[in-house]
Amino acid sequence: MNAIRILAVDDHPLFLEGITAILEGQPDMSLVAEASDGREAIQQFFVHRPDIVLMDIQMPEMNGLDATIAICGEDPGARIIVLTTYLGDVQVMRALRAGARACLLKNLLHKELLDSIRAVYTGKKTISPEISFELAQHAADDALTLAEVEVLRLIAGGNANKEIAAQLSVTEETVKGRVRSILSKLCANDRTHAAMIGIRRGIIDFQ
């Protein structure tokens, strides 16, 4: 039986070592390449054509979501398993829409990784139970508009309403209205709480 050929992508060497340790001793799996950011992941994918890609979402230079979009755009048959530290439902949905076949939490890889690799290799899709619960929790939520997401991103950057208005070339009253809407939709107590929710759910990026 041919081993499942795997490309692992993460910007933390220790995490890559952890994946190597998990895969070692598995006669049906072989780690054929590694990458430390999205651009390198794309390059390594088309060089090695692995059966499975283990793709971290948060990475410098190019994140895993953009790399997934690029790879699946060229090869819709690519089997990508997204790895994330956060339970962010919005982030997960973006990854699945981009073409990812599975989404796993990094802190549970020792329990879920091997079974998920084998499942995705045979054409199945899989999501960590904790992530599935998070998706269900927010399934009926009223999504933020693009304009509200931009305001939330600027709030997270520490900008006051007046500064946000100047950067977006809108009135301060417009910004205040968007902030009220953001707080309502996210069930947030205040601006700081809204920013924290936005980062945790993957509505805005955290670098």
C-alpha positions, 0 to 999 in steps of 0.5 A: 500500500502506498503511504499517504504523502503529506505536506505540513505548513506552519511558521513554528518549527516546534509545531512542525516537530510535533506533527513529525512526531505524531506521523512517525511510526505510521506505516501508511503516512509519509511527511514529504515536505514542510513549509513555513508560510503560505507562499512556500506552501503553494510552491511546495504543493506544486513541487511535491503534489502531496495527498494531504496538506496540513495548513496552519491558518495564522502565518506571516507573509501569506496566511493559510486561508489565502494559500488554500484559496490559491491551491484549490483555485489551481487544483480543486482536488487538493485535500487540505486540512486547516489547523487553527488555534482559535475556535473562530466560526467565521474563520472556519467557514472561510476556510471551508468555502475556500476548499478545505476538507477538514478543520482541526484545533491544534491543541487536539491534534494528538487525538484527531490528526491521524484519523482525520488524515485517513478520512480526508484521504478517502474523500470525507470531510471532518471538523473538530467537535468543538469547532462544530459546536461553535459553528452551530452557536453562531449559525443564526447570527446576523453577520457584520457588513463589510463596512462594520468589519472595517470599523471593528478592525480599526477599533481593534487597532486602538482608534477612536471614533474620530480617527476611524471617521477620518480614515474611512472618509465618513462622518463620526455619526456614521461611525457611531452608528456602525459601532452600535450595530457591531455591539448589538450583532456581537452581543458585546458589552463595549468596544474592547469586548467587541474587538476581542469577540471579532478576533476570537471568531476570526471576523478580523485578523490577529497578527 
